[in-house]
Amino acid sequence: MTEKEKMLAGQVYSAIDEELIRELNEVKDLLQKYNAIRPTDRASRTAMLKEILGSVADDKVFINQPFYCDYGKHIRVGRRFFANFHFTVLDEAYVTIGDDCFIGPNVSIYTACHSTDPVERNTRQEWANPVNIGDNVWIGGSVTILPGVTIGDNVTIGAGSVVTRDVPSNSIAVGNPCRVIKHIKVGDASA
C-alpha cells in the first residue's frame, strides 16, 4: 500500500513521502495561479476551481481569493457553493460539502491528525479523518472544523466556533468547543 493509499484510508502514513510532497507542490502552483486571477474574471476562476477541486456540482461554485488547500482533489462541493476570503482546507482525507453551503471568511477545515507525543510527532507520521458537511449549512467567520467532524443539514455554526464533534441537522451551534444552543424547524423565520 502506498503512503497516499494509507492517507486516504485513514491509516498512519509518512507525511514526507515524495509522491505526497510532489502533489502538494503541484497544487500550490495551481493555487498561486487561482489566487492571481482577476476577481472579475469569473469564468477563469470557475474553470480553475474545477481543476483544483475533486468534484464541483455546478458552475455556481464561488471561492473568494485567497484560497488555500493541501491537495484540492479530496474536496467535493455541492451546488451553489460559496466560500469567503481565506478559506483553508487541509484535505489529507476527503472533505465533502453539500448543496447551498455558505462559508464565512477565515474558515479552516482540518483533516490531518498528529500525535500528541512529541517524539512520535517528529517522525512525521500522521493520519487523517474526513469531514462531512450537509446541505444548507452556514459556517460563520473564523470557524475551525477539526478532523472527523460531521455537520448535518440545515445547520448554522456561529462565528469563531471550534467544531470538535458532530453537529446534528436542524441546529444552531456556537462556541469553543462548539455546542448546540438551539434546534430549529426548517422554514421557521424566527430561527
C-alpha positions in Angstrom: 0.0 0.0 0.0 1.4 3.4 -0.9 1.6 6.3 1.6 -1.2 8.1 -0.4 -3.4 5.0 -0.1 -2.8 4.8 3.6 -3.5 8.5 4.0 -6.9 8.2 2.2 -7.8 5.0 4.1 -7.3 6.8 7.5 -4.2 4.8 8.3 -0.9 6.2 9.7 1.3 7.3 6.8 4.5 9.2 6.2 3.8 12.9 5.5 7.2 13.3 3.9 6.6 10.7 1.2 8.0 12.0 -2.1 4.8 11.4 -4.1 2.7 13.3 -1.5 5.2 16.2 -1.4 5.1 16.4 -5.2 1.3 16.5 -5.2 1.2 19.2 -2.5 3.6 21.4 -4.5 1.7 20.9 -7.8 -1.5 22.1 -6.0 0.4 25.1 -4.5 1.3 26.1 -8.1 -2.4 25.9 -9.1 -3.5 27.9 -6.1 -1.0 30.6 -6.8 -2.5 30.9 -10.3 -6.0 30.8 -9.0 -5.3 33.5 -6.3 -3.8 35.7 -9.1 -6.8 35.6 -11.4 -8.6 38.9 -11.6 -11.7 38.8 -9.4 -13.9 40.0 -12.2 -12.9 37.0 -14.4 -15.5 34.6 -13.1 -15.2 32.1 -16.0 -11.4 31.6 -15.4 -11.9 31.3 -11.7 -14.6 28.7 -12.1 -12.5 26.7 -14.6 -9.5 26.8 -12.3 -11.6 25.7 -9.3 -12.8 22.7 -11.4 -9.2 21.9 -12.0 -8.2 22.2 -8.3 -11.2 20.6 -6.6 -12.1 16.9 -6.8 -15.8 17.5 -7.5 -17.8 20.6 -8.3 -21.6 20.1 -8.7 -22.2 23.1 -10.9 -20.8 26.3 -12.4 -22.1 28.4 -9.5 -19.1 27.5 -7.3 -17.5 30.6 -5.9 -14.5 30.9 -3.6 -13.2 34.4 -2.9 -9.4 34.7 -3.2 -7.2 33.9 -1.5 -8.0 30.2 -1.1 -5.6 27.6 0.3 -5.7 23.8 0.4 -3.3 20.8 0.6 -4.4 18.5 -2.2 -7.6 20.0 -3.6 -8.8 16.9 -5.3 -10.0 15.5 -2.0 -12.5 18.4 -1.7 -16.0 17.8 -3.1 -18.6 20.7 -3.1 -22.3 20.7 -3.9 -24.4 23.1 -5.9 -24.3 26.8 -5.3 -21.2 26.6 -3.0 -19.8 29.9 -1.7 -16.7 30.4 0.5 -15.4 33.8 1.5 -11.8 35.1 1.8 -9.0 33.0 3.3 -10.8 29.6 3.1 -8.3 27.0 4.2 -8.8 23.2 3.8 -6.2 20.6 4.9 -7.7 17.8 2.8 -5.5 14.8 3.6 -8.8 13.0 3.9 -12.0 13.7 2.0 -13.9 16.9 2.7 -17.5 16.7 1.4 -19.7 19.8 1.4 -23.3 19.7 0.4 -25.6 22.0 -1.7 -26.2 25.6 -0.8 -23.5 25.9 1.8 -22.0 29.3 2.8 -18.6 29.6 4.4 -17.6 32.8 6.1 -14.1 34.5 5.9 -11.1 32.8 7.6 -12.8 29.4 8.0 -10.4 26.4 8.3 -11.3 22.8 7.8 -8.7 20.3 9.0 -8.5 16.5 8.4 -4.8 15.9 9.3 -4.1 14.5 12.7 -0.8 14.4 14.6 0.4 12.6 17.7 0.4 14.5 21.0 3.7 12.6 21.8 6.5 14.9 20.5 8.9 12.1 19.8 6.3 10.3 17.7 5.1 13.5 16.1 8.7 14.3 15.0 8.8 11.1 12.9 6.3 12.9 10.5 3.9 10.0 10.8 0.3 11.2 10.8 -3.2 10.1 9.8 -6.3 11.9 8.6 -10.1 11.7 9.3 -12.7 13.0 6.8 -15.0 16.0 7.3 -18.6 15.9 6.1 -20.9 19.0 5.9 -24.5 18.6 4.8 -26.8 20.7 2.7 -28.0 24.3 3.6 -25.2 24.9 6.1 -23.9 28.4 7.1 -20.5 28.5 8.7 -19.7 31.8 10.3 -16.4 33.7 10.0 -13.2 32.4 11.7 -14.7 28.9 12.4 -12.3 26.0 12.7 -13.6 22.5 12.0 -11.5 19.6 13.3 -10.8 16.2 11.8 -13.6 13.6 11.7 -16.5 16.0 12.2 -19.8 15.6 10.5 -22.2 18.6 10.4 -25.8 17.8 9.4 -28.2 19.6 7.1 -29.7 23.0 7.9 -27.1 24.0 10.4 -25.7 27.3 11.4 -22.2 27.4 13.1 -21.6 30.7 14.9 -18.6 32.9 14.1 -15.4 32.0 16.0 -16.5 28.5 16.9 -14.2 25.5 17.1 -16.1 22.4 16.0 -14.6 19.4 17.8 -17.5 17.0 17.5 -20.5 16.2 15.2 -23.4 18.7 15.0 -26.8 17.3 14.3 -29.1 18.5 11.5 -31.5 21.4 12.1 -29.5 23.2 14.8 -27.6 26.3 15.6 -24.2 25.7 17.3 -21.6 28.1 18.7 -18.6 28.3 20.9 -15.3 26.8 21.8 -15.8 23.9 21.9 -18.8 24.3 19.6 -22.1 23.1 21.1 -25.8 23.1 20.0 -27.7 26.0 21.5 -30.9 25.7 19.6 -32.8 23.2 17.4 -34.8 24.7 14.6 -37.7 23.8 12.3 -36.7 24.3 8.7 -38.7 27.2 7.3 -39.1 28.9 10.7 -38.2 32.5 10.1 -37.7 33.1 13.8 -34.7 30.8 14.0 
